[in-house]
Amino acid sequence: MYKTSEKKFNMTIDEAKRVRIVDFLAQLGHRAQYMKSEQYWYLSPLRKEVTPSFKVNDRLNEWYDFGEATGGDLVELGKYLCGTKSVSEALAYIKRYVNGVSLPKTRALPATSRPVEADMKNLIIVPLRHHALLSYLHSRMIDSDIGRMFCKEVHYELRQRRYFALAFGNISGGYEVRNPYYKGCIKNKDISLIPQSRGEAQSRVCLFEGFMDFLSYLTLKQTDDSAICINAPCDYLVMNSVSNLKRTLTYLQKYTYIHCYLDNDLAGQKTVETIAGMYGRCVYNESNCYAGYKDLNDYFTWEETMNNPLPKPSFITEAFFISRLFLFSYPKSYLNMILKYDF
């Protein structure tokens, strides 16, 4: 009698990672409650809940549970579901459910396109002064002086053309990069922390999802807007993405009061719920102040446009609306002029 090695039929980590999480959850009886693009939202399979807080990114084939502030690939999910730290036990658990004929054993991994940031060359960071970028801030109703104080200007080469954009620094030396036609990050992705004073944390912190909301808040604060702004000294933390939630939670623990100015979408609200679950009554969901709007900048832009439209600066015509093709790109020789002259 021949004895076949059991190891031969064991699932490997690589095979498990190629199983589509959406299909795996369906095999367990879990159906998405809400779908948007490649984001699937579920009632968490890790605990009982009435509103979905468990997200699957189908393109990356990764999950994140906002209620538990944890996530990962299918192997990590298997470990949670069968209550073990053992990878081999998790793989055995996954294998039991992928043997069904209705579930493909492997999922073709999406072609991972090379991030555009990897092809950027000759990066130069300079003080914010270009008219087109200042006009862009103006279109978002951001005060120019505030923009200059917290943003810089990045110039880079991409596929033999020169481009430029706003650059907002984070605590790891990276930059959130933005112009009307591009949104990304160069170097390291991380949160941004802006203290009220150096060396001493305030008791309050205002939390934002993106830096445009942070700049909008400061512009509103200049007008003494008591409906939105906190009338007390505050530090400021910009997540730069809700995917930085774990990193954010570490920094929030030192504050007595946490004012959350996040987006009015499912991800934003689940993030607030997660933070409130950890820090309780000291968390304030300030997005209620701009309910009905996508985010704080959307509210601010609409309110300013309706109630107090700002005059367009004279250089908008020549710099901001030239053309979609040429705007924010220029011949290589133009860089010397940008660096030489103060616009």
HUWOLIN-V11915 format. One line per field, one symbol per residue. psi: psi as a letter, one per 40 degrees, with the letter a starting at -180 (. if undefined). burial: # if it has 9 or more other C-alpha atoms within 8 Angstrom, else .. Layout:
# HUWOLIN-V11915
psi = ???
burial = ???
This chain:
# HUWOLIN-V11915
psi = hhhhhdddeihiddddeehhdddddddeehihdhhhbehhhihheeihiehhehhhhddefiihhddefiaaaddddddddefiehddddddddddeeeidehhdihhhihhihhdddehifhhhiihehdddddddddefhhddddddeiahhhihhffihiiiihhiieeeihhhhieehhahibhhiihhhidihehiieihhhididdddddddddddefheddihgihiihhhdeieefddddddddeeidhhhhgiifidddddddddddddebeehhgeeddfieidaddddddddddddghiihidedddddfcidddheiiidddddddddih.
burial = .........##...#############..#.##.#...#######......#######..#######.#.##########.#.#..#.#######.##....#..#.............#..#....###########..####.###..########..###########..######...#.##.######.##....###########.#########...#..##....#######.#.######..#..#.########...#########..#..######..#..#########.###.........##..####....####....#..#.....
